[in-house]
C-alpha cells in the first residue's frame, strides 16, 4: 500500500514538473482573427491560354488555437469563413469557403512581443458563390464534373493549397500579420478539358489571443 502511495506521489510530482516546464515555454491558447485579402484566380482557359483576370477585395474571419510543440514553435489550426474570387471582363466571381488552414508557427521573443513566422497547408470547401454581371447575379453550381444540362458557372467545391505568414504579436496579445496563399487544386470541373482555375491571394489580418 505504501509503495503504491509512493509511486502515485512520484508520478504526480513528475507530471507537475512536466506541466510547469510546458507552461514556461508556452501553453495552449485561443484566438480570433479577421483580415482583408486581394484575391484572384490563376490558370488557363479552354484554349490553354494563361488567364488574365483582375484582383478583387475579399475578407476572412474566424478562430484558431495555438498548441506548443517545443519552445518557440507552435501548431496553429484555424477555422475561417473566407471569401475568394476574381474579376473577368465586366463580371465578378464571388466564392465563399469554410477553410481550415493548419500552420506551423515560429514565435520567438522580440522586444516586448513575439515575431510570427509561419507556413502550412489549407483545406477549404465552398458553401456558396455567384457571378455578377451587368447588375444581375447568377449562382455558381458546385460539383466535380459538369453535365450538358448545367446552365451557368460550374466549379468544384473542394480547394486546397499552402499558406505563408509574417507578423508580430504585441505584449497586449494583439497581432498584425501579412498573409499569402497559393491554391494547388484545380477548381474547374474535371471534364472541362484544358481549363485550370486556382485560387491565389495575399493580404493583411489582425488577431487577438486569449
N, C-alpha and C positions, 0 to 999 in steps of 0.2 A: 504494500500500500504506500509506504513511504517512498519507495523507488518510483512509483507511478506519479506521485505528487512532485517529486524532484524533477522527473523527466518533463512533466507538464510545465513546471516553473521555468525550466531551461528553454523549452520550446517557445513559451510566451515571451521570455526575455529576448530570445533571438529574433522573434517576429517584431518586437518593439524596436530593436536596433535597426532591422532592415527597413521598417517603416520610417524611422527617424532619418536614416540616410536618404531614402527616397524623397522625403519631404524637403530635405536640404537642397537636393538637386532639381526638384520640380515635382509637381503634383498635377493630377487631372483637373482641368478647368474647362469651363464652358464659355462660349462667346456668341455674339451677334455680329453679323457683317452685312453691309449693303454697299453697292457700287454702281458705277456708270461705265459702260463699255462702248467702244466703236466696233461694230460687227460687220462681217462681210461673208460672202460665200465664194470660195475659190474653186477652180476646177476647169472642166471642158464642156463645150456644148456637143450636140449630136454629130457635128462635123469634125470633132476633135480640136476645135479652136479654143484657145485659152479664154476663159470668161473675163470680162472687164466690167464689173459691177461697182456701184458706189457704196461707200461705208454708210451705215445707219446708226444713230444713237440708240442704245438699249440699256437695260438695267438688270440688276440681280440683287437678291436679298435672301438671308437665311440664317442658319445656326451652325455652330461647329463645336467640336470637342478636341482638346489637346491632351494627348496621352504621352507622358515621358517615357523615353526608351533608355537613353543614357544621358549623362549631363550635357545640356545644351541641345539635345536632339529630341524631337517630338514627332509623333504621328498625329496628323490633323484631318480626320474625316469631316466633311461638310455636307449639309443638305440645303440646297438652294433652289429657289424659283428663279429661273434665268430666261431672259428674252434674247432672241438672236434673229438674224435675217440679213437682208441686203436690199439694194435698190437698183433693179434693172431700169431700162428706159421707161419713163412715165409710170412706174409702178414701185410698190414697196412690198417686200416679202417679210412677214412677221411670224415668228415661231416661238412658242412658249414651251419650256422644258422643266421637268423636275430633274435636278442634276446632283450627282454625288461625286465631287472631287475628293480625292484622298491624297494629301500632300505630306511629304517628309520635310520637316522644318528644322533648320539650323538657327538657333536663337541664343547667341552669346550676349553677355552683358556688354553694353556700350554706353558709357556715360551713366545716366540715372535710369536708362531704359534698356531695351534689347533690340539688337539688329534682327531682321527677319529675312531669311533666305529659304526658298522652298521650291519644290517641284514634285510632280506626281501625275498619276492618271486621273481621268474623269470618265464617268458613265452618265448618260442622260437619256431621258425618254420624253418624247413630245406629248404634251397634253392639250395642245390647241394651236391654231395658226390660221392666217388668212393672207390673201394677196389683195392689196388695194390698188385700184387703177381708175383714174378719171372720176373720183368721187364715189365709186362703188366698191364693194368688198365681197370677196369670194372665199369660202372656207377651203383650207387645204385638206386633202384626203391623205390620211396616214396609213400606209400599208407597204409591204415589202415589194410587191410586184404590181404593175399597172395593167388593168384589163381594158379592152376596147370600149366597154360601157362606162368607164370613168370619165366624167366630164369635169375638167378643171385640173389644178395642180396636184400631183401625187408625189409624196415624199415618204421615205422610210421613217418610222418613229424613233428608232434607236440611233444614238450617236455616242461616240467615244473618242478620246484623244489624250493630249497631255497639257499640263499647266506649268506655269512658272511664276514666281512672285518675288518681289524685293520690297522691303519696307522697314518700318521702325515702330516699336511699341513703347510708348511713353510710360513714365512711372505711374501715371494715373490710370493705366490699363487701356487707354485709348490708342489705337494703332491706325496708321495710314500705310497703304501699300500699292505698288504698281503690279498689274497682273497681265499675263499674256496667255493665250490659249490657242492650240492648234488641233483642229479636228483631223482624225486619221481614218474615219469611216465615211464611205460614200453614202450620202443620204438620198441620192436619186434611186428610183426603183431599179431592181436588179435586171429587169428585162428591157431597159431603155438604151441599149447599145453602148455607145462610147461616152455617154453623159456621165460626168463626175461632178458632184456637189459636196464640198467640205466646208464646215463652219470654221471661221477664224475670228479672233478678236483680241483687243487689248484695251486696258483702261485703268481706272483707279478706284479704290474702295477704302472704306473706313470701318473699323470694328471696335468692339468693347469686350473685355474679358471680365468674367465674374470671379 
